[in-house]
């Protein structure tokens, strides 16, 4: 039977999107959808009010260029390469040009909606600063999509380069070229936009010559594994993902802050799981830093309260699956605590984590004044108590089937 790159890509893409649909049914059929809609509505409301406060001195084109330039430089290529391919597809490498071209176009179609949404979000700000209407939206969109396609082809070429520093340099150079090109487009400096595009074509030519070598199969498979692992971690917030794998780190310096085995089997296990698993403690740190940044910069009490409560909910909700992390281990079941002991241990863990966040948010709210800080802290603690003692038990009963 003759090998067909088109059939292979169609099979891989179909399997990938079937996996996405399988877990998306759980991800977008829960309370999080309501929270996200509420958060989006609040964001748009305050965004429209903020737009009325800016004038023509505000650097809207520069900000748009920086944000969109970073998104364009990111541009991963969905190759759907798996670990066994490093052996079985190696003899067929010369016949896979069509496969990788389709990978670029599929990635372009899957990622373009983010650019459309960001440009639509930024256009009111741009129109207010430049005193223009929305007629240039489609011209801007065409330039951004062309830059997106260029970034994807450059990214694909860079994956053939053995040296990691060249791939880092590729991202940095594309980021700078994206900023220069988009700033020229948003500033109506089409001559400079053409010059940036010319440099971009020269860089693409350079990367094509540099990348004209055997494929880095191990790198392609590793990148796909990381991308799917990120999706599975997201899906694991809503349903059990049996084949999810995480990375752990000892972090012995935190042992003194954790309860000992005398506090209970599940308390000992879950606290150390949170501290040592990168996906859990990393989630906590990221959400705390983002929320603290928003609360510190905002002087509006409603925004501070909404941000504090939203990020408390996101943290608690995304940590609930830690209760099922060790469901496939038999050893904890040998101890006479049962599922009730697991629920109490998780509630204790959530209480401590969310209270730490609450105090951090209260301190950050001092940027608005003592009264604002007290209100944010009180609202955060009240929400924490409700989440841990009312919401979490009902949710855990469905997750643990108790």
C-alpha beads as a LAMMPS data file, in Angstrom:
LAMMPS data file: protein, C-alpha beads

402 atoms
401 bonds

1 atom types
1 bond types

-500.0 500.0 xlo xhi
-500.0 500.0 ylo yhi
-500.0 500.0 zlo zhi

Masses

1 110.0

Atoms # bond

1 1 1 0.000 0.000 0.000
2 1 1 1.456 3.349 -1.083
3 1 1 2.162 5.878 1.663
4 1 1 0.067 9.071 1.500
5 1 1 1.099 12.144 3.487
6 1 1 -2.359 13.642 2.974
7 1 1 -4.090 10.581 4.448
8 1 1 -1.693 10.502 7.400
9 1 1 -2.267 14.157 8.208
10 1 1 -6.032 13.795 7.854
11 1 1 -5.983 10.830 10.238
12 1 1 -3.826 12.631 12.814
13 1 1 -5.846 15.844 12.677
14 1 1 -9.129 13.927 12.996
15 1 1 -7.836 12.037 16.033
16 1 1 -6.628 15.279 17.635
17 1 1 -9.920 17.129 17.205
18 1 1 -11.871 14.066 18.349
19 1 1 -9.824 14.199 21.561
20 1 1 -10.608 17.914 21.918
21 1 1 -14.330 17.328 21.429
22 1 1 -14.257 14.458 23.924
23 1 1 -13.089 16.685 26.780
24 1 1 -14.663 19.954 25.610
25 1 1 -18.086 18.548 26.463
26 1 1 -17.075 18.628 30.116
27 1 1 -15.035 21.820 30.009
28 1 1 -17.755 24.105 28.636
29 1 1 -20.694 22.632 30.469
30 1 1 -20.069 23.847 33.986
31 1 1 -20.045 26.839 36.303
32 1 1 -16.831 28.120 34.762
33 1 1 -18.679 29.171 31.616
34 1 1 -20.937 31.416 33.711
35 1 1 -17.940 32.868 35.551
36 1 1 -16.098 33.589 32.302
37 1 1 -19.148 35.263 30.760
38 1 1 -19.562 37.381 33.893
39 1 1 -15.872 38.294 33.883
40 1 1 -15.978 39.185 30.185
41 1 1 -19.007 41.400 30.725
42 1 1 -17.306 43.200 33.612
43 1 1 -14.124 43.604 31.559
44 1 1 -15.976 45.100 28.597
45 1 1 -17.931 47.441 30.873
46 1 1 -14.842 48.888 32.542
47 1 1 -12.909 48.835 29.261
48 1 1 -15.532 51.036 27.599
49 1 1 -15.385 53.437 30.552
50 1 1 -11.587 53.523 30.436
51 1 1 -11.578 54.318 26.704
52 1 1 -13.492 57.507 27.391
53 1 1 -10.647 58.705 29.644
54 1 1 -7.794 58.454 27.111
55 1 1 -6.786 61.073 24.536
56 1 1 -4.629 61.304 21.401
57 1 1 -1.386 61.156 23.425
58 1 1 -2.057 57.574 24.488
59 1 1 0.335 55.160 22.632
60 1 1 -2.358 52.843 21.285
61 1 1 -0.442 51.777 18.109
62 1 1 2.620 50.858 20.160
63 1 1 0.648 48.832 22.699
64 1 1 -1.228 47.024 19.939
65 1 1 2.055 46.278 18.166
66 1 1 3.666 44.879 21.321
67 1 1 0.747 42.609 22.264
68 1 1 -0.027 41.361 18.775
69 1 1 3.684 41.060 17.977
70 1 1 4.160 38.747 20.971
71 1 1 1.160 36.625 19.955
72 1 1 2.502 36.369 16.408
73 1 1 6.008 35.421 17.567
74 1 1 4.556 32.594 19.689
75 1 1 2.889 30.776 16.712
76 1 1 3.323 27.044 17.437
77 1 1 2.962 24.623 14.517
78 1 1 0.614 21.697 15.170
79 1 1 2.524 18.782 13.633
80 1 1 0.744 15.931 15.492
81 1 1 4.037 14.009 15.558
82 1 1 4.190 11.177 18.110
83 1 1 7.113 9.384 19.719
84 1 1 6.826 6.221 17.535
85 1 1 7.115 8.448 14.442
86 1 1 10.757 9.082 15.301
87 1 1 11.374 5.509 14.143
88 1 1 8.617 4.541 11.739
89 1 1 8.363 7.768 9.713
90 1 1 12.094 8.397 9.507
91 1 1 12.531 6.512 6.191
92 1 1 9.627 8.499 4.687
93 1 1 10.929 11.940 5.625
94 1 1 11.430 13.020 2.002
95 1 1 7.725 12.424 1.304
96 1 1 6.411 14.563 4.190
97 1 1 6.652 18.054 2.664
98 1 1 2.904 18.065 1.996
99 1 1 2.270 16.891 5.557
100 1 1 4.099 19.832 7.129
101 1 1 2.589 22.363 4.742
102 1 1 -0.841 21.179 5.833
103 1 1 0.333 21.462 9.446
104 1 1 1.156 25.139 8.886
105 1 1 -2.194 25.913 7.272
106 1 1 -4.118 24.008 9.939
107 1 1 -2.254 25.903 12.663
108 1 1 -3.029 29.152 10.842
109 1 1 -6.753 28.374 10.766
110 1 1 -6.812 27.265 14.423
111 1 1 -4.927 30.272 15.804
112 1 1 -6.239 33.136 13.666
113 1 1 -9.404 33.586 15.726
114 1 1 -7.290 34.838 18.648
115 1 1 -5.843 37.590 16.444
116 1 1 -9.287 38.540 15.161
117 1 1 -10.615 38.786 18.738
118 1 1 -7.647 40.847 19.964
119 1 1 -7.827 43.248 17.032
120 1 1 -11.583 43.684 17.507
121 1 1 -10.978 44.325 21.214
122 1 1 -8.286 46.939 20.486
123 1 1 -10.067 48.809 17.700
124 1 1 -12.208 51.050 19.980
125 1 1 -9.014 52.181 21.725
126 1 1 -7.299 52.802 18.377
127 1 1 -10.304 54.680 16.955
128 1 1 -10.481 56.943 20.018
129 1 1 -6.757 57.806 19.965
130 1 1 -6.420 58.241 16.187
131 1 1 -9.786 59.931 15.719
132 1 1 -10.655 57.415 13.019
133 1 1 -13.474 55.011 12.399
134 1 1 -13.451 51.243 12.028
135 1 1 -12.975 51.201 8.254
136 1 1 -9.337 50.149 8.565
137 1 1 -10.198 47.002 10.523
138 1 1 -10.063 44.646 7.551
139 1 1 -6.857 46.195 6.203
140 1 1 -5.232 45.714 9.612
141 1 1 -6.603 42.184 9.806
142 1 1 -5.166 41.300 6.401
143 1 1 -1.713 42.551 7.427
144 1 1 -1.867 40.647 10.739
145 1 1 -2.951 37.401 9.094
146 1 1 -0.180 37.689 6.500
147 1 1 2.314 38.205 9.335
148 1 1 0.826 35.184 11.123
149 1 1 1.427 32.950 8.123
150 1 1 5.000 34.216 7.812
151 1 1 5.637 33.517 11.503
152 1 1 4.332 29.967 11.175
153 1 1 6.609 29.174 8.234
154 1 1 9.589 30.661 10.079
155 1 1 8.724 28.627 13.161
156 1 1 8.527 25.428 11.120
157 1 1 11.936 26.103 9.569
158 1 1 13.489 26.795 12.956
159 1 1 12.407 23.380 14.252
160 1 1 14.934 21.768 11.895
161 1 1 17.848 23.652 13.468
162 1 1 19.879 21.547 15.940
163 1 1 21.007 24.460 18.129
164 1 1 18.492 25.694 20.689
165 1 1 20.022 29.184 20.766
166 1 1 19.149 29.620 17.073
167 1 1 15.514 28.820 17.826
168 1 1 15.537 31.376 20.657
169 1 1 17.102 33.940 18.328
170 1 1 14.417 33.163 15.759
171 1 1 11.654 33.992 18.240
172 1 1 13.419 37.211 19.338
173 1 1 14.020 38.425 15.772
174 1 1 10.483 37.612 14.693
175 1 1 9.140 39.451 17.737
176 1 1 11.090 42.614 16.827
177 1 1 10.139 42.387 13.147
178 1 1 6.482 41.885 14.085
179 1 1 6.544 45.003 16.267
180 1 1 8.208 47.094 13.540
181 1 1 5.821 45.874 10.845
182 1 1 2.629 46.280 12.893
183 1 1 3.631 49.683 14.274
184 1 1 4.246 50.898 10.720
185 1 1 0.841 49.539 9.640
186 1 1 -1.044 51.044 12.591
187 1 1 0.746 54.373 12.091
188 1 1 -0.074 54.405 8.359
189 1 1 3.642 54.374 7.500
190 1 1 3.338 51.952 4.620
191 1 1 6.862 52.592 3.343
192 1 1 8.301 51.403 6.651
193 1 1 5.832 48.515 6.681
194 1 1 7.164 47.445 3.286
195 1 1 10.753 47.666 4.561
196 1 1 9.889 45.497 7.591
197 1 1 8.145 43.004 5.293
198 1 1 11.253 42.865 3.088
199 1 1 13.465 42.107 6.085
200 1 1 10.926 39.467 7.082
201 1 1 11.179 37.768 3.695
202 1 1 14.967 37.814 3.926
203 1 1 14.752 36.176 7.361
204 1 1 12.375 33.521 6.018
205 1 1 14.831 32.806 3.193
206 1 1 17.681 32.565 5.688
207 1 1 15.716 30.164 7.919
208 1 1 14.747 28.033 4.922
209 1 1 18.421 27.615 3.996
210 1 1 19.429 27.028 7.602
211 1 1 16.650 24.514 8.144
212 1 1 17.324 22.476 4.980
213 1 1 18.459 19.416 6.925
214 1 1 16.957 16.247 8.476
215 1 1 13.950 16.836 10.695
216 1 1 14.410 17.038 14.460
217 1 1 11.960 14.226 15.134
218 1 1 12.570 14.087 18.884
219 1 1 11.976 17.837 19.213
220 1 1 8.737 17.695 17.193
221 1 1 7.417 14.815 19.307
222 1 1 8.438 16.563 22.539
223 1 1 6.674 19.800 21.577
224 1 1 3.482 17.915 20.707
225 1 1 3.611 16.052 24.024
226 1 1 3.952 19.321 25.925
227 1 1 1.072 20.882 24.010
228 1 1 -1.231 17.945 24.682
229 1 1 -0.138 17.816 28.330
230 1 1 -1.171 21.477 28.710
231 1 1 -4.584 20.663 27.255
232 1 1 -4.990 17.627 29.509
233 1 1 -4.122 19.714 32.565
234 1 1 -6.849 22.152 31.557
235 1 1 -9.344 19.341 30.972
236 1 1 -8.411 17.744 34.291
237 1 1 -9.966 20.718 36.072
238 1 1 -13.372 19.495 34.871
239 1 1 -13.098 15.724 34.543
240 1 1 -10.706 12.882 35.235
241 1 1 -7.925 12.461 32.668
242 1 1 -6.342 9.061 33.370
243 1 1 -3.266 9.448 31.144
244 1 1 -2.289 12.871 32.503
245 1 1 1.317 12.976 33.594
246 1 1 2.898 15.693 35.694
247 1 1 6.372 16.595 36.875
248 1 1 7.344 16.666 40.545
249 1 1 10.069 18.409 42.520
250 1 1 11.127 17.690 46.102
251 1 1 11.102 21.262 47.562
252 1 1 12.384 20.084 50.940
253 1 1 12.630 23.673 52.176
254 1 1 8.826 23.763 52.419
255 1 1 8.506 20.607 54.527
256 1 1 8.517 22.598 57.739
257 1 1 5.303 24.365 56.708
258 1 1 3.428 21.140 55.910
259 1 1 1.442 18.953 58.336
260 1 1 3.021 15.663 59.363
261 1 1 1.587 12.146 59.024
262 1 1 -0.059 12.413 62.440
263 1 1 -2.604 14.835 60.881
264 1 1 -3.978 12.081 58.679
265 1 1 -3.037 10.084 55.592
266 1 1 -4.813 12.252 53.040
267 1 1 -3.773 15.488 54.705
268 1 1 -0.139 14.400 54.523
269 1 1 -0.536 13.199 50.916
270 1 1 -2.520 16.101 49.433
271 1 1 -0.443 18.865 50.994
272 1 1 2.745 17.349 49.612
273 1 1 1.105 16.729 46.245
274 1 1 0.242 20.414 46.028
275 1 1 3.733 21.567 46.972
276 1 1 5.695 19.075 44.882
277 1 1 3.623 18.879 41.686
278 1 1 4.566 21.723 39.369
279 1 1 1.134 21.949 37.800
280 1 1 -0.568 22.711 41.136
281 1 1 1.869 25.028 42.845
282 1 1 2.641 26.687 39.510
283 1 1 -1.067 27.329 38.970
284 1 1 -1.340 28.889 42.429
285 1 1 1.664 31.157 41.907
286 1 1 0.597 32.279 38.410
287 1 1 -2.972 33.135 39.373
288 1 1 -1.869 34.894 42.548
289 1 1 0.689 37.039 40.718
290 1 1 -1.735 37.975 37.917
291 1 1 -4.506 38.896 40.350
292 1 1 -2.114 40.838 42.580
293 1 1 -0.916 42.785 39.557
294 1 1 -4.482 43.665 38.501
295 1 1 -5.567 44.640 42.034
296 1 1 -2.454 46.744 42.658
297 1 1 -2.793 48.735 39.442
298 1 1 -6.528 49.286 39.706
299 1 1 -7.734 52.050 41.974
300 1 1 -11.402 51.089 41.490
301 1 1 -12.927 49.104 44.333
302 1 1 -15.388 47.167 42.083
303 1 1 -12.534 46.024 39.834
304 1 1 -10.440 44.989 42.833
305 1 1 -13.290 42.982 44.360
306 1 1 -14.218 41.311 41.074
307 1 1 -10.595 40.388 40.381
308 1 1 -10.082 39.016 43.906
309 1 1 -13.241 36.885 43.895
310 1 1 -12.732 35.697 40.317
311 1 1 -9.170 34.536 40.905
312 1 1 -10.080 32.926 44.218
313 1 1 -12.735 30.932 42.392
314 1 1 -10.380 30.002 39.554
315 1 1 -7.724 28.861 42.015
316 1 1 -10.083 26.798 44.136
317 1 1 -11.952 25.330 41.187
318 1 1 -8.774 24.288 39.384
319 1 1 -7.323 22.696 42.534
320 1 1 -10.356 20.491 43.178
321 1 1 -9.097 17.696 40.858
322 1 1 -6.148 17.159 43.211
323 1 1 -8.583 14.984 45.201
324 1 1 -8.588 12.397 42.389
325 1 1 -4.866 12.604 41.699
326 1 1 -4.067 9.391 43.588
327 1 1 -7.309 7.511 42.924
328 1 1 -5.406 4.738 41.152
329 1 1 -3.106 4.047 44.115
330 1 1 -4.091 1.270 46.485
331 1 1 -1.890 2.293 49.424
332 1 1 -3.933 5.257 50.752
333 1 1 -7.009 3.021 50.744
334 1 1 -5.373 0.742 53.315
335 1 1 -5.835 3.451 55.949
336 1 1 -9.294 3.745 57.580
337 1 1 -10.042 7.328 56.537
338 1 1 -12.213 6.711 53.483
339 1 1 -13.523 9.361 51.116
340 1 1 -14.698 11.508 54.030
341 1 1 -11.102 11.819 55.173
342 1 1 -10.044 12.801 51.677
343 1 1 -12.748 15.484 51.532
344 1 1 -11.737 16.968 54.892
345 1 1 -8.074 16.971 53.872
346 1 1 -8.883 18.778 50.639
347 1 1 -11.046 21.322 52.442
348 1 1 -8.175 22.030 54.839
349 1 1 -5.776 22.455 51.914
350 1 1 -8.157 24.780 50.056
351 1 1 -8.797 26.816 53.181
352 1 1 -5.114 27.520 53.722
353 1 1 -4.354 28.245 50.078
354 1 1 -7.319 30.568 49.541
355 1 1 -6.720 32.386 52.824
356 1 1 -3.126 33.051 51.755
357 1 1 -4.446 34.462 48.493
358 1 1 -7.039 36.533 50.348
359 1 1 -4.396 38.225 52.502
360 1 1 -2.199 38.857 49.455
361 1 1 -5.121 40.457 47.643
362 1 1 -5.958 42.538 50.707
363 1 1 -2.398 43.862 50.898
364 1 1 -2.402 44.646 47.157
365 1 1 -5.680 46.544 47.547
366 1 1 -3.870 49.028 49.822
367 1 1 -3.037 50.866 46.594
368 1 1 -6.620 52.130 46.726
369 1 1 -6.657 52.935 50.439
370 1 1 -7.199 51.285 53.808
371 1 1 -10.968 51.079 53.440
372 1 1 -10.700 49.438 50.029
373 1 1 -8.151 46.949 51.380
374 1 1 -10.418 46.045 54.302
375 1 1 -13.391 45.522 51.968
376 1 1 -11.394 43.356 49.540
377 1 1 -9.977 41.286 52.414
378 1 1 -13.395 40.820 54.034
379 1 1 -15.031 39.872 50.720
380 1 1 -12.208 37.440 49.938
381 1 1 -12.388 35.700 53.317
382 1 1 -16.183 35.473 53.109
383 1 1 -15.949 33.954 49.632
384 1 1 -13.254 31.528 50.812
385 1 1 -15.478 30.249 53.609
386 1 1 -18.406 29.836 51.221
387 1 1 -16.273 28.046 48.620
388 1 1 -14.621 25.646 51.086
389 1 1 -17.634 24.750 53.224
390 1 1 -20.574 25.048 50.775
391 1 1 -19.414 24.774 47.157
392 1 1 -16.475 22.353 47.482
393 1 1 -18.347 19.534 49.333
394 1 1 -21.130 19.467 46.723
395 1 1 -18.598 19.452 43.924
396 1 1 -16.479 16.766 45.568
397 1 1 -19.471 14.462 45.989
398 1 1 -19.822 14.371 42.212
399 1 1 -16.093 13.950 41.643
400 1 1 -15.569 11.249 44.280
401 1 1 -19.017 9.632 43.858
402 1 1 -19.777 9.760 47.581

Bonds

1 1 1 2
2 1 2 3
3 1 3 4
4 1 4 5
5 1 5 6
6 1 6 7
7 1 7 8
8 1 8 9
9 1 9 10
10 1 10 11
11 1 11 12
12 1 12 13
13 1 13 14
14 1 14 15
15 1 15 16
16 1 16 17
17 1 17 18
18 1 18 19
19 1 19 20
20 1 20 21
21 1 21 22
22 1 22 23
23 1 23 24
24 1 24 25
25 1 25 26
26 1 26 27
27 1 27 28
28 1 28 29
29 1 29 30
30 1 30 31
31 1 31 32
32 1 32 33
33 1 33 34
34 1 34 35
35 1 35 36
36 1 36 37
37 1 37 38
38 1 38 39
39 1 39 40
40 1 40 41
41 1 41 42
42 1 42 43
43 1 43 44
44 1 44 45
45 1 45 46
46 1 46 47
47 1 47 48
48 1 48 49
49 1 49 50
50 1 50 51
51 1 51 52
52 1 52 53
53 1 53 54
54 1 54 55
55 1 55 56
56 1 56 57
57 1 57 58
58 1 58 59
59 1 59 60
60 1 60 61
61 1 61 62
62 1 62 63
63 1 63 64
64 1 64 65
65 1 65 66
66 1 66 67
67 1 67 68
68 1 68 69
69 1 69 70
70 1 70 71
71 1 71 72
72 1 72 73
73 1 73 74
74 1 74 75
75 1 75 76
76 1 76 77
77 1 77 78
78 1 78 79
79 1 79 80
80 1 80 81
81 1 81 82
82 1 82 83
83 1 83 84
84 1 84 85
85 1 85 86
86 1 86 87
87 1 87 88
88 1 88 89
89 1 89 90
90 1 90 91
91 1 91 92
92 1 92 93
93 1 93 94
94 1 94 95
95 1 95 96
96 1 96 97
97 1 97 98
98 1 98 99
99 1 99 100
100 1 100 101
101 1 101 102
102 1 102 103
103 1 103 104
104 1 104 105
105 1 105 106
106 1 106 107
107 1 107 108
108 1 108 109
109 1 109 110
110 1 110 111
111 1 111 112
112 1 112 113
113 1 113 114
114 1 114 115
115 1 115 116
116 1 116 117
117 1 117 118
118 1 118 119
119 1 119 120
120 1 120 121
121 1 121 122
122 1 122 123
123 1 123 124
124 1 124 125
125 1 125 126
126 1 126 127
127 1 127 128
128 1 128 129
129 1 129 130
130 1 130 131
131 1 131 132
132 1 132 133
133 1 133 134
134 1 134 135
135 1 135 136
136 1 136 137
137 1 137 138
138 1 138 139
139 1 139 140
140 1 140 141
141 1 141 142
142 1 142 143
143 1 143 144
144 1 144 145
145 1 145 146
146 1 146 147
147 1 147 148
148 1 148 149
149 1 149 150
150 1 150 151
151 1 151 152
152 1 152 153
153 1 153 154
154 1 154 155
155 1 155 156
156 1 156 157
157 1 157 158
158 1 158 159
159 1 159 160
160 1 160 161
161 1 161 162
162 1 162 163
163 1 163 164
164 1 164 165
165 1 165 166
166 1 166 167
167 1 167 168
168 1 168 169
169 1 169 170
170 1 170 171
171 1 171 172
172 1 172 173
173 1 173 174
174 1 174 175
175 1 175 176
176 1 176 177
177 1 177 178
178 1 178 179
179 1 179 180
180 1 180 181
181 1 181 182
182 1 182 183
183 1 183 184
184 1 184 185
185 1 185 186
186 1 186 187
187 1 187 188
188 1 188 189
189 1 189 190
190 1 190 191
191 1 191 192
192 1 192 193
193 1 193 194
194 1 194 195
195 1 195 196
196 1 196 197
197 1 197 198
198 1 198 199
199 1 199 200
200 1 200 201
201 1 201 202
202 1 202 203
203 1 203 204
204 1 204 205
205 1 205 206
206 1 206 207
207 1 207 208
208 1 208 209
209 1 209 210
210 1 210 211
211 1 211 212
212 1 212 213
213 1 213 214
214 1 214 215
215 1 215 216
216 1 216 217
217 1 217 218
218 1 218 219
219 1 219 220
220 1 220 221
221 1 221 222
222 1 222 223
223 1 223 224
224 1 224 225
225 1 225 226
226 1 226 227
227 1 227 228
228 1 228 229
229 1 229 230
230 1 230 231
231 1 231 232
232 1 232 233
233 1 233 234
234 1 234 235
235 1 235 236
236 1 236 237
237 1 237 238
238 1 238 239
239 1 239 240
240 1 240 241
241 1 241 242
242 1 242 243
243 1 243 244
244 1 244 245
245 1 245 246
246 1 246 247
247 1 247 248
248 1 248 249
249 1 249 250
250 1 250 251
251 1 251 252
252 1 252 253
253 1 253 254
254 1 254 255
255 1 255 256
256 1 256 257
257 1 257 258
258 1 258 259
259 1 259 260
260 1 260 261
261 1 261 262
262 1 262 263
263 1 263 264
264 1 264 265
265 1 265 266
266 1 266 267
267 1 267 268
268 1 268 269
269 1 269 270
270 1 270 271
271 1 271 272
272 1 272 273
273 1 273 274
274 1 274 275
275 1 275 276
276 1 276 277
277 1 277 278
278 1 278 279
279 1 279 280
280 1 280 281
281 1 281 282
282 1 282 283
283 1 283 284
284 1 284 285
285 1 285 286
286 1 286 287
287 1 287 288
288 1 288 289
289 1 289 290
290 1 290 291
291 1 291 292
292 1 292 293
293 1 293 294
294 1 294 295
295 1 295 296
296 1 296 297
297 1 297 298
298 1 298 299
299 1 299 300
300 1 300 301
301 1 301 302
302 1 302 303
303 1 303 304
304 1 304 305
305 1 305 306
306 1 306 307
307 1 307 308
308 1 308 309
309 1 309 310
310 1 310 311
311 1 311 312
312 1 312 313
313 1 313 314
314 1 314 315
315 1 315 316
316 1 316 317
317 1 317 318
318 1 318 319
319 1 319 320
320 1 320 321
321 1 321 322
322 1 322 323
323 1 323 324
324 1 324 325
325 1 325 326
326 1 326 327
327 1 327 328
328 1 328 329
329 1 329 330
330 1 330 331
331 1 331 332
332 1 332 333
333 1 333 334
334 1 334 335
335 1 335 336
336 1 336 337
337 1 337 338
338 1 338 339
339 1 339 340
340 1 340 341
341 1 341 342
342 1 342 343
343 1 343 344
344 1 344 345
345 1 345 346
346 1 346 347
347 1 347 348
348 1 348 349
349 1 349 350
350 1 350 351
351 1 351 352
352 1 352 353
353 1 353 354
354 1 354 355
355 1 355 356
356 1 356 357
357 1 357 358
358 1 358 359
359 1 359 360
360 1 360 361
361 1 361 362
362 1 362 363
363 1 363 364
364 1 364 365
365 1 365 366
366 1 366 367
367 1 367 368
368 1 368 369
369 1 369 370
370 1 370 371
371 1 371 372
372 1 372 373
373 1 373 374
374 1 374 375
375 1 375 376
376 1 376 377
377 1 377 378
378 1 378 379
379 1 379 380
380 1 380 381
381 1 381 382
382 1 382 383
383 1 383 384
384 1 384 385
385 1 385 386
386 1 386 387
387 1 387 388
388 1 388 389
389 1 389 390
390 1 390 391
391 1 391 392
392 1 392 393
393 1 393 394
394 1 394 395
395 1 395 396
396 1 396 397
397 1 397 398
398 1 398 399
399 1 399 400
400 1 400 401
401 1 401 402
